[in-house]
Amino acid sequence: MATSYYPGCTLKTKARNLEVAALESASVLGLELVELPRWNCCGAVYSLADDNLLNLLAPVRVLIRALEQGNDKLVTICSMCYNTLARANRMMREDLEKRHTINGFMDEEPDYAGEIQVVHYLDFLRDELGWAELRKRVTNPLQGLKVAPYYGCTLTRPYEISLDPRPEAPTIMSDFLEALGATPTDFPHSTTCCGSYQVLADPQSALASAENVLGSAISSSADILALSCPLCEYNLGLRQRDLPTDIPTIFFSQLLAMALGLGADLCHFELNQVNTRKLLRERDFPLP
Amino acid sequence: MKKLTINDSTTSWQLADKIREISGENINTCMQCGTCSAVCPMFQQSGSPPRLVMALAQLGLEDQLADQRIYKVCASCLYCGVRCPRGIDVPRVMEALRQITLRQNIDMIHPAQIPEADMRELPTIALVAAFRKLTA
C-alpha cells in the first residue's frame, strides 16, 4: 500500500542528496511513498508560546492534505519537518480547546483531529520492513565503515514524539547502521544540539555547540558522522571549515542507497563536503 | 557578582505574570538545582545560565532579565525541558521571554545584516526557523 510522503522545502533544494537517495532506496525496498500532491512549508519550528496558534496553521494544513489522501500515515525524511508535524499532530489530537480554535479559524478546510500518524523514514523502515529484512536486502554491506549516529534534538525531543522508545539513549540509528553492515560508534553527544538556526543569529555560540558534538564523534573513533537533518548537515558539515575538526558527514539515506548498491549518481555526493567524497574514494565506494 | 536589589521598584509582577501566561508554565516551582544550566549547549559561550533566568523571572526583575543573553541564543533544543526534575518546560519560559521582546516590535535578528554568501548557502529551514523564532 502506498504511503503519503511530505518532503518539505529544503529537500527539494539544498538537501537533494537526502531526498533522492531515500526515495530511490524506498522504491528498491518495495515501500511505495507518494508525495502529497499539494503541500506548504511546515514552519520548521514548533511554536512554544501558549497563546500563539497562528504558527500551527502551516503544519496542520499539511496534515489535512495528508488526510485527504486517505492514508493513515505521513512519512517525513527531514528531522525538523518530522518534529514540527508530529508535535502539531499531537496537539490537535490532545488539546481539544486549541483544536477547536484552529478548526474554526480554518473554516475553508475540513476539520482535523489528529487522525494521521506522522512518522520519520527511519521508524517507517523499522516498522514496515524491520532491521532483519533490511539486512537481507543489503547487497553492498558497509563493512569496516565506522559511523557515528547523530540524532540531534529533533528526533528524540520532546520524548512524546521520540522515534526511539528510549529517548535518553536511542539506538534506532545504530540498529539501522548495523543492518547496513556498518559499525556504529555511539558517542555521548549524539543527542546534543548542533547550534541549529542560531548559526544565523549567533554563529559563535552555535558553532561552539557544533564543535562539541564533532569532537565527541571523533573521540568515538568514527570515520564519518551520519545525520538526518539538513540544518545539522550545514552546521556540522559545511561549517566545519570554520572549526578545527575534520570529520566527514553523510545523510543516513545516502548510506542506505550505498548499501543497497544503488548508483552513486543518485546520492548526489557533490552536495556533501569534500572530505566525505575523499573518504568514500579511499574506501573504494563507487563515486560518479 | 552584580548586586541585586529586590523591592517594589525593581520587581515587575506584571512581567512575571506575563511569562506565566505566555509559557503556560509555573515558574515558581523552580528550586534552583541548575540542571538546566548543566545540560544547556549555549550556556558556556553565552555566559548566561538558564537557572539565573528562572530566578530573575520568578522575581520579575525586568532590568536584570534584559541583560541576560541565554533566551536570545537558545536554540529550543529542549534538553533543559526534558531534564528538569520539577517538570518545568524551561524552553517555553525562554520562548515567553523572546515573545515579550518581539511583541514590542524589537527584532533579535536583522535579515539585511546576514552576509549574502551565507544567505546563498544556508538551508531553507535555517532561514525559516530563525526568522520565525527571532523576528517580530
Interface residues (C-beta under 8 A of the other chain):
Chain A: G8 C9 T10 T13 K14 A15 C41 G43 A44 V45 S47 L48 A49 D50 D51 N52 N55 C78 M80 C81 C153 R157 P158 Y159 P167 T191 T192 C193 G195 S196 Y197 Q198 V199 L200 A201 D202 Q204 S205 A206 A208 S209 N212 P230 L231 E233 Y234 L238
Chain B: E21 I22 S23 G24 P41 M42 Q44 Q45 S46 K72 V73 C74 A75 S76 C77 L78 Y79 G81 V82 D89 P91 R92 M94 E95 A96 Q99 M108 I109 I114 D118 E121 L122 P123 T124 I125 A126 L127 V128 A129 A130 R132 K133 L134
